[in-house]
Amino acid sequence: MRLLSAAALLLTSTAAVAQTAPQLSVDTLKQVTERLSSDEFEGRAPATAGEEKTLAYLVERFRKAGLKPGNKGSWFQEVPLVEITSQNVTPLVFKGGKTPVSLEYRKDLVVSTYQVTPKIAVEDSDVVFVGYGINAPERGWNDYAGTDVKGKTVVILINDPDWQTQGLQGEFGGRAMTYYGRWTYKYEEAARQGAAAAIIVHDTEPAAYGWGVVQSSWTGPQLEQDTPGDHMDQSKAIGWIQQDGARALFASAGKDYAALIEAAKHKGFKAVPLGVTASISFDNAIRRQASKNVIGILPGSERPDEVVLYSAHWDHLGRCDAVNGDDICNGALDNASGTAGLVALAEAHVKAGPAKRSLVFLAVTAEESGLLGSKFYAENPVYPLASTVGGVNMDGVNNVGRAKDFVLVGVGKSELEDLVKPFVTAQDRVIVPEPTPERGYYYRSDHFSMAKLGVPMLYGESGEDLRVGGKAAGKKASDDYTANRYHKPQDQYDPSWNWDGALEDLGIFYGLGRQLAEGSNWPNWYPTAEFRAVRDKSRAGK
């Protein structure tokens, strides 16, 4: 194992910039994005006819690009999933307060379960407000301290207690979201505490998306990994409620909603029993099936067992709640465009010829269901993680024009950041902090599955300071997408998209990947990164 200092990495990277001249095809970006996001693919939901069409098309494009099947002669890695569709959902009813509160499914409430069982019933469960629902011993923070919530319903706030801080200093990284702020963590911790039901209060700013996104994402079939035990150790019911519903609940319980939210921001907060009970029931239609990751490889010429990884998720939401009669969530930007970038990068690397190390192109399934495809790959790697040098993940590309800046999502974590700087500088661009670190993007895409198990992965993208229109135009485009297209049927291919920025970003990814594949060093996480220890342990076993 050869380890280089940050300075040596930077010099190596600078020398490599001049040696990388990617042949990236804008026609490929357009063709693949338009095709995958067409109605023919029905929104690319895993385990549907849309998946079969997607897999066939990706294999066709990977083969045409010149890749080889990446899993022992196969293009696929099977990912066992279980699909749970909630049906006959009763209102969520709170009783015992000043007046009963009844929250209607879809309108006021979305609900599901991880438990693989045909019937869910939560009856007269005591309700407890647990603030942000965080148990972080290393930070001296436990919202569950002194409170037994076994068999109870917990009501939880989204994000971290310090999400409104303008800087990055605070108990939980200030404005930047930690994993404790993610909804996935909230449910995980509630289950560890024995809660029968876990309900998150939706708030658009700290959640980073509106109620429409929650509604479209949670009201169709839900996927989870199919594992022994049927997830019966999880809470019976998990879901979200609108803020108006939460206010009505707290008012019925005789509690000051605003005061309790303020109290929850501070260390030492104690969970508050609301003195009411919750009841809800629903049926589950259960279907077990396997989805697939798609894997292509450009074998290395000298050290083929050492691999550099590019990843993007091919899936989207399939059919979702209709908007103006359209119920197909096409997912053009998210993530047909990133998958198109994967194909374009494969083409460019093949044209350049084999590198010394292997280059692996991984299109994963079920990202929208909780990073399930990448999680399965990371836990069941085709190529050992200790032999995976690092890589790049793509979740959407720039479709609004060239940017002056380049954003590193989750900045300050790995030495890949040193290696990428010269490629950014060569485009007369600057690296900037995330404009919205409170949205927790670092924990919302497939690189996180690899990072958790030690593999350094870069997640970067164009910033909002556009060459034409500046920061105002960039922010307007970003906000418009989040409000009007993200996870909605309106995320459709538009022939007028400007691909110049995408080509620049992909040029950076190409250069970084090529340098890693031609080199012999092993970039690591920075000493303070939470993934350093697992990487060191993994590499020590080599």
N, C-alpha and C positions, 0 to 999 in steps of 0.2 A: 504494500500500500504506500503510494507516494503522496505525501501531503505537502502543499505549498503554502507559503505565507500569503496574506491578502495582497501584498505588494507584488510578489512574484506572479500571482494569479492575474493581476491587472496588467503587468507587462506582457505576459503570455497572451492575454486577450487582445491587447492593443496590436500585437504583431499579427494576430490571426485575422483582424478586420480586413486587411488588404487582400487576404487570400480567399475571401468568400464573396462570390458573385452569384447569388441565387437566380435561377431562371424560374421565376414564379409566374404562373399563368392566371391572368385576370379572367380569361374565358372559363377556366376550371372553377374559379370561385363563383362566377355567375351561374354556370350550368348546374353545379352540384347543389348550390343553395336553392335555386329555383325548383329543381326536380324534387329534392327531399321535402321541401315545404309546400308542394302542390297538394291539392285536395286528394289526389290519387293515393297519397301515403297516409291519409286520415289522421294526421297529427302524430304519427310515429309512436304510438303507445306500445310499451313492451307487451309481448304475448298476444298480439293482435295481427290481423292481416297486414296492417301497416308495418309491423316489424318485419314480416317475411319479405315484403317489397324492399324495405330499407336494407336488410342484410344482403339481399341479392344485388342491389345496386352498389353497395359499398365494396363487395367482393369484386364486382365487375370493374369498378374504378381502381381499386388497389392492384388488381391483376394487370390492368391496362397501364398503370403507372410503372409497373416493373417490380413490384414487391413479390415476396414469396409468402406462402401461408406461414403464420407465426406460431402455431401451437402444434408442434410435432406432426406437421403435414396437413393440419386443418387450419381453416381461416377463423375458427370459432372457439370460444370458451363458454361452456354452458354455465349459466347462473341460475341456481334453483330459487324460485320465487313462489310466494303464495299471495293470491289476490283476494282481498276482502272488500266486498261492496255492502255498505250499510243500507238497510231497507226498513221501511215501516218505523221510522224514527219518531218517537213521541216528543212533545215539547220538553225542554228542561224546566222543571218546576221547582221553585224554591218555596217552602212553606215554613210557618212558625214565626214569621216577622209581622210587621204591621199589616201588610196586605200580601197575598200570594203574588209571586212573579213568575210568569210563564214566557219562555223564550222559544221562538219558533225556528225550526230547522231551516237552514239556508238563509232566511231573512236576518235572524238575530244570532244564530248559532250554527257552527259546523261541528260534527262529532264523528269519531271513528274509534278504532281499537287496534292494538297490536295482537291481542289475543285471538288465536285461531279457534273460534268456537261459534256455533250457530246462533247463540242468543246472548245478548248482554243486558243485564238489568242492574241498575244502581237504585236502591230503594231507601228513602229516608236516611240518606247519608249526611252526617254532620258536616257543615261547611266551615272551612278555615281559610282565612286570608294569610298567605305565607310570603307576602312581599314579592321579591324577585325569585324566590324559590331556589336560592343558592346555598350550597354547603361547600365552602372552600377553606379547609383547615389551614392551608398554607398562607392564607390571607387573613386568618382570624375572623372568618365570617361564616355564620350559620343561621339562615332564616328559619330553620326547623328546630333550633336549640330549645330544649325544655318542652317541646310540644309533640304529642303522640298523634300522628295522622293516620294510623293504620285503619283501613276501612272507611276513611273519610274522603270528602271532596275538597281538593285544594284549589284556590283561585290564585293565579300567578300573573305578575306583570312581565311584559316582554322586555328584552335587552338587559343591560347592566344598571346597577343603581346610579352610576355616574355618567350616564349616556348624554346628559345635557351639558356636561363640562365642555368648554370650548377647546381646551388644550388636550394633551395626551397624558397628563398627570392625574392620578387618582387611584382609588382602591382597585379599580378594574380597568386600568388603562385610559381613564378619562373618556374622551369622545370615541375612541376606538373600541369596538365591541370585542369582548373575549368570547371564548366558547361558552362561558357561563351565561351569556346573553342569548344564545341561540335557542329556538323553541325545542330542538331535539334534546338539548341538555335538560331543559325544564321537565320534560316527560321522563327522562332517564332518572333524574334525581327523585321525582315524585314516586316513581316505582320503587326505587331503593328504600324510600321512607314508608312504603306500604300503602300509599293512597289508593283508594278505590277509583277515583276519578281525578283528572288533572285538567283544569280549564284555564286557558290563557286569555287575558283581556287584550283585545286588539286595539292598538293605537298606531295610526299610520306612520308618524315620524319615527318612533323607535323601532317599529317593525320593519320599516323601509319599503313598505308597499301597502296599498289600500285594501279595503275589505273585499273588493272584487277579486283580487289575487288569491286571498284565502278561500273564498267561496269556490272559485273555479278549480283550485288545487285539491280541495278536500271533499268535494261532493260527488266524485265519481269513484271508480274502483281504486283502491289503495293497495300498493305493493309493499311487501316486506320480504326479507330473506326467509326462505323456508328452512328452518333449523329444528333439531330435536327439542321437544318440550313445548312446541306450539306457542312460545312467548307467554305462557301462563304466569310468569313472574312479573309481567307488566301490569299497569293499571287497567281496570276494566274499560274505562272510557277516557279518551283524550280528545280535546277540542279547543275551540276558540269561541268567545262571545264578543259582540260589539260593545263599545264603551257605554252606549245608552243602557244596555242591559245590565252592565256592571253597576252603573249609577243607581238603577232601579233596585238592584239587589242590596246594595249598601244602604240605601234609603229605607228599604223595608226592614233591614236589620238594625236601623237606628244608628248607623255609623256615618262618620264624616269621610266621604270618599277622598276628597282632596287632602285632608289631613293625614289619612293613612298612607296615601301614595307618597307624601312628603316624608313621613316617618320611615318608610321602607328604604329610603335612599341612604340611611345612616347606619353605621355599624352599631350593633347592639339591638337592632329591631327585633321585637318579639312577635311571633305569629299571633293573629287575633281570631279567636273563634267568633263567628258571626251570629251564633244562636239561631240559625235556621238549618233546614235540611234540604237536600237535593235529591231529585228522582228523575231518571231517564231510562228508556229502554229502546232497543232496536235489534233487528235481526241481521245476520250476516250471511251473504251468499259467498261461499268459499270455493276458490278454484286454484289448484296447484298446477304449476307449469314451470318450464325453464325458459328464460330469455337467454340472450347471447351477447357476449362481447365479441368484437371483430378485431383480429390481430394480424397485422402484416409486418414483414421484416425485410430489411436490406442487410444481409449478413456481412459482418466485418471481415476484412481481408487478413488481419493479423491476430486480433484478439476477439473472435466472434462471441465468446462467452461473456464479455463485458458489454453492457447495453446502455444506450441512451434512449430515453422514452419521450415520445410525443403522445398527448392524450386529448380527447374531446368526447363529449357525450353525444350519441346519435339520437337519443329518445326525446320525446316531448309529451304533452298531456293527452294526446288523442282527442277524443270528443269531450267537450266541456260545456258549461252553461252557455247557451246561445246568446249572441249579441246581434240584434237586427236579423234574426233568422239563421245566423251562421254559428254552427256548433262545433266547428273543427278548429282546434288550437294548432295552427300550422307550425309555429315555432321557427320562423324563417331566420331571425337573428339568433334566437335561442333554441337550438344550437345547430341548425342546418348550416349556418355560416361558419361556425367553428369547425364543423366536420368537413366542410369544403376546404378550410384552411389546412386540415390534416392531409387531405388528398393532394392539395397543391404542394405542400412541403414534401410529401413522398415523391411526387414527380420531380421536383427540383433536386432532391438528394440522389435519386436514381440517375438523373442526367449527369450529375457530378461524378458518379461512380462510387463504388464501395469505399467507406471510410475504414480505418483500422479497427474500430469497434463497431458493433452492430447497432443499427438504428431501428427501433421498434415503434410502430404506429398503432395505437390502441384506441379504438372507438368503443366506448363503454355504454352499457344500458342502464336504465333506471336511475339516472342522476336526479331526475325530478321527484323521485320517490324517497330520496334521502341518501344519494350517492351509493346506491346498492351495488351497481356493477363495478365501480372502482374499488369499493370496499371488499367485494368478493375477490377481485384480482389481487389486491394488496395482501389479503389473508391467504390466498391460494395462488401465488405468483407462478406464471409460466416460466419466467426468468427470475432467479433468486434475487431478492431485494439487496442482499449484500453485494451482488454483482451488477446492480443497476446504478450507474454513475450519477444520474440525475435526469432532469428533463423539463419539459414545458407543457403546461395545460392551457387549452383555449376554450373559453366559454363565451362565444360571440366575438365578432370582429368589428372593426371600425367601418361604418357605412356612411359617414357624413363628411369625409374629407381629411386631408392631412392635418396633423396636430403638431404643435411646437413642443409639446411635453409628452412624457411617457410615465405612466403610473405603475409603480410596483405595489401590488396588493399584498398586504401583510409585510411591509418593509421592515428591515432590521432582523431578518431571520437566518439567511444563508449566504454563503460565499458566492453563489450564483449571481448575486447582486453586483459583486465586484467584476465578475466576468462579463456581464451584460453592458456595463457602463460604456466601454469603447464603441460598441455597436450603436448605442443610442447617440453618443457624441458624433459619430461619423455621419449621422443624418441631420446634424445641426439641431439636435433636440436636447432637452434637459429632463432629468428624472425628478419627479415631484411626489410629495406625499399624497396619499389617497384624499380626495376631496370629501368623501363621506365614509370615514372609517367606522362610524356608528352602525353602518349597515351590515357589517360582519361578512363582507364578501369572501374573506380568506377561508371562512368555514362553510362556504356555500357551494363549492365546486370540487371537482374530482381530485385535484392536486392534494386536498386535505387528507384523503384516504391514504395516499402514499406518504405524505408528510408524517402522519401519526405513527407510521411504522418506520420512519427514519430516512426515507429517500428525499433528498433535496429536489424540490420542484419549483420552477419559476412560474408565477402567475402575474402577468403584466399586460397592459393595454394602453391604447392612446388616452391621453388626458383630455380635458375640456377646452384647452387653449388652442383653438383651431387657427390654421394659417389664414383662413378667410372667415372673418367674423369674430375672431378672438374668443375670450372666455364667455362672453354673453351668448354667442351662437352655440358654443359647445354645451353650456349648461341648459339652454333652451331645448336642444335636441335630446339631451339626456333625460331631463325632466318630462318631456313629452313622451318618450318611450316608456318610462316607468309608469306614468299616469294612464296612458292610453293603449299601450300595446303589450307590455310585459305580462306573460301568462294569460293572454286573452286572444280571441280569434283574430284580432287586428294585427297580430305579429305575422304579417304576410310579406312575401317577396315584392320588391318594388324595382322595376327596371331603371328607375332614375337614381338609385343609390350610387354614391361616389366611393369607388373602391381604392382610391389612391392611398388613403390612410391604412387600409388593411394590408396593402402590399408592403408598405413601410414596416409595419409591425411584424409581418411574417418574415420580412428580410432580417429583422433582429432575431427572431426565433430560429431562423435557418442558420444564421451565423453562430449563435450560441450552441446550437445542437451539433453543428459541424465541428466546431472547435472541441467540444467535449468528446466527440467520436474520433477525432484524429489525435487527441492527446492521450496522456497517461496519468494525469493527476485525478484526484478524487475530492472534489469540493465538498465541504462539510457544512453543517449548521454553525452559526456563530456560538461561542461558548454559553451565551445567555439564553439561547433558544430552547424552547421546551422539548424539541425533538433531538437535541444533541446526544443525550445519553443513549437513546435507543439505537441511533446510528453508530455510535462508537462501539456499542456492544455487538451490533450486527457485523461491522467490519472486522472487529477483533477475532471473530470466529472464522474468518477466511483463511 
